[in-house]
Amino acid sequence: MISLGQIFKRYTGFLRRVKPAYMVNNWLNRRLLGPNRELYRKYGLRKSILAPISSADFKQHNPDIPWIDRPDAMDRLAEQPGYAALTAIQKEKVSRFIQDGYCVLEGFFTPDRVDRLNQEIDRLIGSGKLDFNYTGRKIMESYKVSQAVNSFFRDKAMIDFLNFIMGKPVVPFHTINFIRGSEQRAHSDSVHMSTEPQGYLIATWTALEDIGPDQGPLFYYPGSHRFSYVTTQDFDSGNSRWLLGKNPNQKYEDRIEALIREKGIQPRYFTARKGDVLIWHANLLHGGSAIARPESTRKSLVAHYFCEGVICYHELTQRPALLPHK
Ligand SMILES: O=C(O)CCC(=O)C(=O)O
């Protein structure tokens, strides 16, 4: 017999596919979406700010891509505003980012600061103020209740560095804490947090403890940021006018798995020291590797940043992104 819980799950599962339900949510958040009017005009998108939005709305992507993604980025590096103020190490890291789609800032946060953050997270989980979301692995938006997380999320030196890489001011969007490895399949963030023009998203991944190969470390594919962006146009999403298709994320990840096979690329693993930060490009393929030691933790903090002045949305769910007011 089918339980009430199963009925509820099916019902909410179905509701998550109904586009008008998102439009109601967009209407409830119309104040946050207001700035999109001007952006839609700027990028020639003729639709209501409350309507679903996806890559299908952009027959041709706007060529104003981030400077790091232009073919001459390495030659233009020294001309970028702010270049002279970077340290020699930062200059080297930006070159690495341009070429490989990621860079690692070793020991960016001190172990003491990380310990204080972990203590706060433990306390907030213990008091029920923080909890895992439906995946059972992710704690979303802890920065809203944790001063320590918020100070990492908005760390001035980090934001300045991200602003330089992106060539536009970044907008802190959200945080995700992990206590154990995610074991998430390979993906690029651009299908979850999308922009027009493409590429105006960047992410940081901070190790909140030393992480070895058996703890399910983050994996990533150097250079994969240069592949074409995979969108719902590239697989059978099953989307229709009023409904999103079933399991779009699974179909997307299957497509990415096939792409990795086609390209014959090999992953690298981020075994890290507490306080190290890996920064990745919007289109870098990455995920969480299998946990080889079942009882092990893999404490980490992911932060995603959109950029100012571009259209931000979620390709899989066709929602405009709700960026927090400054
Ligand atoms: O930490 C991980 O294992 C993966 C995190 C991730 O892929 C993401 O937040 O986009």
The ligand as a MOL file (V3000), in Angstrom:
LIG
                    3D

  0  0  0     0  0            999 V3000
M  V30 BEGIN CTAB
M  V30 COUNTS 10 9 0 0 0
M  V30 BEGIN ATOM
M  V30 1 O 32.0280 19.2190 -2.7830 0
M  V30 2 C 31.6950 18.4250 -3.6360 0
M  V30 3 O 31.9030 17.2170 -3.5430 0
M  V30 4 C 31.0010 18.9160 -4.8730 0
M  V30 5 C 30.4630 20.2910 -4.7140 0
M  V30 6 C 29.8810 20.7910 -5.9660 0
M  V30 7 O 29.9660 20.1670 -6.9770 0
M  V30 8 C 29.2060 22.0820 -6.0440 0
M  V30 9 O 28.8930 22.6760 -5.0080 0
M  V30 10 O 28.9630 22.5410 -7.1750 0
M  V30 END ATOM
M  V30 BEGIN BOND
M  V30 1 2 1 2
M  V30 2 1 2 3
M  V30 3 1 2 4
M  V30 4 1 4 5
M  V30 5 1 5 6
M  V30 6 2 6 7
M  V30 7 1 6 8
M  V30 8 2 8 9
M  V30 9 1 8 10
M  V30 END BOND
M  V30 END CTAB
M  END
